[in-house]
Amino acid sequence: MTERMRQFSHAGFTFDVLDSGPLGGEPVILLHGFPQRASCWVAVMDHLNQHGYRTYALDQRGYSPGARPKGRMAYRMSELVGDARALIDATGAENVHVAGHDWGAIVAWTLASRHPERVRTLTTVSVPHPGAFAASMLRSDQLARSYHMLLFQAPWLPELTVNQFPTAIESALKKSGMTPTQIEAFRSEIVEDGALTGGLNWYRAMVFAGQGGSAKRVHVPTTHVWSDRDPAIGRKSAELTAEYVAAPFKLEVIEGVSHWVPEEAPDVLARIIIERATGGAT
């Protein structure tokens, strides 16, 4: 693609994209998680751009102002993966490097599982393969770490809590490792901009088959990144992920970093993505 992409259309919706780096650089698609938007990738993008990669960070369904359908059915995994695949189509590339954090990692896992021909390499951050995540529920303390997933199922209570008790929610985000700058971004980009319900609908759609991704093995060269101060994801699920990748795989453990890896360790994460993209990760 020889022009900058600011938006693309899919399934009747318009998605916003942050496109940066050399126009002829190898494409890297970056998928954010909850409760963030594409802006969480800016520092990582800068590092990747400096190394010649062209980056496309997507405001996903529920977050892009032009792609906020009502009802949880619109947030099934098939729809989320379809959006990511449409972005690949819009780049004009046959296949791309893909990196995803948090919920974006689940989309990335499922995209690679269902459409391996479109994913050149895969880097997943924080959230492991869905099969490993499910297995860890019975073999570690992961179930206790994931209690928020149940709380978010309520149709209106989370939104009411955020609006009525903003200090409590922001305190919880701070305890998770978010900085004041990140919390301000949550306030402005998610709450004030009207993206909260769309983001929560990803959780509410979990009751539908396949929302957690595919339990099938991934046949794409993959690096999974886990940070040892992540309160939401335990080490066991990260270690089990190797069992679900039938291709070159590496587990990278970043010490002293919380769940919010793209912003807390952007240089390290960019290096990991580049090593996987160049075949340097084994």
TAKA-V614162 format. One line per field, one symbol per residue. phi: phi as a letter, one per 40 degrees, with the letter a starting at -180 (. if undefined). psi: psi as a letter, one per 20 degrees, with the letter a starting at -180 (. if undefined). burial: I if it has 16 or more other ideal C-beta (glycine too) atoms within 10 Angstrom, else O. Layout:
phi: ???
psi: ???
burial: ???
This chain:
phi: .cbccbaabafgbbbcbcbahddccdcbcbbcbbbbbddccdccddcccccgccbbbcccdgbcdcabccgcdcbcdccccccccccddccgccaacbbbbfdcccccdcdcccbcccbcabbbbgccddccccccccbaccdccbdccccccdcaccccccccbdcccccccccchccdcccccccccbcccgccccccccccccccdgccgbccccbbdbbbbbbcbcccbccdcccccdcbbbadaabbbbcgbccccdccbcccccccccccccgccb
psi: pjqpphrrqpkjqppqpoorrphjqpppppprbpmrahhiighggggghhjjqpqopporpigphjmmqqqhhikqhhgghhghhhggghhjqgrrpppqpchhhgggghghghmhiiogrpoqpfpaphghgghhhijajhghikhhhghihphigggggghhlhhgghhhhghiiqrhghhhhggghgghikigggghhgghihiqpihjapjqqplppqpppqpikoihprhghghihhijolrpqpppppqjqahmghhhlhgggggggggghijip.
burial: OOOOIOOIOIOOIOIIIIIIIOOOOIIIIIIIIIIIIIIIIIIIIOIIIOIOIIIIIIIIIIIIOOIIIOOIOIIIIOIIIIIIIIIIOIIOIOIIIIIIIIIIIIIIIIIIIIIOOIIIIIIIIIIIIIIIIIIIIOOIOIOOIIOOOOOIOOOOOIOOOIOOOOOOIIOOIOOIIIOOOIIOIIIOIIIOOOIIIIIIIIIIIIOOOIIIIIOIOIOIIIIIIIIOOIOIIIIIIIIIIOOIIOOOIIIIOIOOIIIIIIIIIIOIIIIIIIIIIOOOIO
